[in-house]
Amino acid sequence: MNYLTEHLGKPVRFATAPDIPTFEKRVLRGEYDIAYMNPYHYVEFGETPGYRAIAREATKRIHGIVVVNETSTAEVLTDVDGTTIVFPAPAAFAATILVRAELENLGVSYTPRFVSSHESVYLNVQKGFALAGGGIERTLDSAQKEGLRGVRVLWRSEGFSPHAIAVNPRLAQGDTDRLQRALINLADTGSGRKILERINLQPLTSAKHSDWDDVRSLGLDFIQTEADQ
């Protein structure tokens, strides 16, 4: 935030939400000037209220993964048939939507349970509360750096365009341009690379709306997370 404030010339304040449903409602109402959102959310919120992507990780492709406990005997995805599988939220693109699509394609029956965050998914699997869980490589890597042990990747999806850094259409074009340059230039300096490393992002590049056409081609209907899930 300090870096963006310096380059924009006006305060940039970090804001989060207590859970994914609240985040979705706030983005839908256009409460954030700048938002970091998953590919599925961007496809939806790029339509209403009209957020526009300005940056994304340059070489990153997002993959959905299924994790199991290290002691699990499961070797392929069909081995989780008939079990409870935990997910972060119904509208989590890679961790939920891609995983559930593959389970449906394979004819795997399961009971879904939503636990509000990727970290909760991994902990539920680690502690044996669920046989398997949906996640993504970045959050699993972060959890393992924070000390998570005892889970392994069972399955990995094909790659899709990564998360978008997008701006509200009300943001002035000059501010949008300055923000985009600041984000893209992060990888050009040692201090900028340290910022990216601390937030576990690869170098950023400029983004355009059509970068997420691979997600649009899936023809997904909007699934807004319910607050009580």
Secondary structure as UniProt FT lines:
FT   HELIX           2..8
FT   HELIX           20..28
FT   TURN            29..30
FT   STRAND          34..37
FT   HELIX           39..45
FT   TURN            46..49
FT   STRAND          52..57
FT   STRAND          64..69
FT   TURN            70..71
FT   HELIX           77..80
FT   TURN            81..82
FT   STRAND          83..87
FT   TURN            90..91
FT   HELIX           93..98
FT   HELIX           99..106
FT   STRAND          110..114
FT   HELIX           118..126
FT   TURN            127..128
FT   STRAND          132..136
FT   HELIX           137..145
FT   TURN            146..147
FT   STRAND          151..156
FT   STRAND          164..167
FT   TURN            169..170
FT   HELIX           173..184
FT   HELIX           185..188
FT   HELIX           190..198
FT   TURN            199..200
FT   STRAND          204..206
FT   HELIX           209..212
FT   HELIX           213..216
FT   TURN            217..218
FT   TURN            227..228
//
